[in-house]
């Protein structure tokens, strides 16, 4: 027994050493080449060795393959000498393909030369950084700020330059810095925050970010802060139609506007990965739809493309939000005036109608409703679907698992194989949709399907906003998923 213990522990130490080496290579590629390495979309940058190994375990479980840190380290070492253009590369996919095809190639370098031929050559992607302004600094605004700063790298993509609030005294600047540093749901910010009162700015991880007080969108001259041709992300929800959102375009220095809520009227509601092709084009005002729409649409598209959906009902079990009252008090909407921390609250959702805007082929086929529950974050969408033809449980599982690992929706969908997942497990997940594989239900005739989709209604949605922002700004790196 003692020998077995020592052998297993030594094996762990060996893998942890490889993980540390992999961390160093990930950092080198990120800062020197603007190349980001992920493992089946799990981040590898700015994390510890134990988390690296946990990601490898997940990769092996969900793919049904042995995804070894020894193999990913060998691939990463070879990538450092490949003269890559700015890219986002999935080591999980490369590792799986190398296992299938290694007999065809003398060495890993030859394999990568074929697989990544479109990525080799720095000249293949020349990124011009885009200035970003956050209008509002609430739940989504602060998470967006954290994520923009975390992803800055060499500053070749999105650069957060300013944050706009209704007012900004010295006291308010200090309070906002503290709200940014600490978060009851998402934990502390892993970085440095310094308050620069004379410049009315926060210096976050070395980046000076101005705080601008503005009672009206058109009143700000952003060029005075060195900001030009910027993308403004409005996360206040105050302006929802083209007339209101276009007021931002009247401000000097703003070229595009992105709303982090469902838009009204003719403003395009976009779910990144689904209907983002062809933008920005002549359009300058956009919406990233809602967190629930981003959670359900990718899954619905995968199912509908495989076997047509005849009709369905979407029930959302949603964490409470700032829109509700903490204790019973007046609220203009039904039921939302009752204490959010003590009640299940039935309320409406526009997700079913929003699906029709993003996936027109499902127009009129879905109904939807929502129940707000006493949790601060982490939600669940229940998709009750009637299908045009029969499918099996195994068929649906294989379909969604494959979509989560390979292809155009692998950033949007994660597939969980655990029987023990609960809502808090979704917190911090970068995917807007986490399919609970073991919870899937299919009727005896195979034509009624119930899917359970978890989502972090704050962070998962924010990551979708950032993906769309990069798309609109034209700073998307080459990708290999």
Buried (B, 14 or more C-beta within 10 A) or exposed (E): EEEEEEEEEEEEEEBBEBBEBBBEBBBBBBEEBBBBBBBBBBBBBBBEBEBBBBBBEBBBEBBEBEBBBEBBBBBBEBBBEBEBBBBBBBBBBBBBBBEEEBEEBEEBEEBBBEBBEEBBEEEBBEBEBBBBBBBBBBBBBBBBBBBBBBBBBEEBBBBBBBBBBEEBEEEBBEEBBEBBBEBEBBEEBEBEBEBBEEEBBBBBBEBBBBBBBBEEBBEBEBBEBEBEBBBBBBBBBEBBBBEBBBBBBEBEBBBBBBBBBBBBEEBBBBBBBBBBEEBBEEBBBBBBBBBBBBBBBBBBBBBBEBBEBEEBBBBBBBBBBEEBBEEEEEEEEEBBBBBBEEBEBEBEBBBBBBBBBBBEEBEEBBEBBBBBBEBBBBBBBBBBBBBEEBBEEEBBBEBBBBBBBBBEBBBBBBBBBEEEBEBBBBBBBBBBBBBBBEBBEBEEEBBBBBBBBBBBBBBBBBBBBBBBBBBBBEBBBBBBB
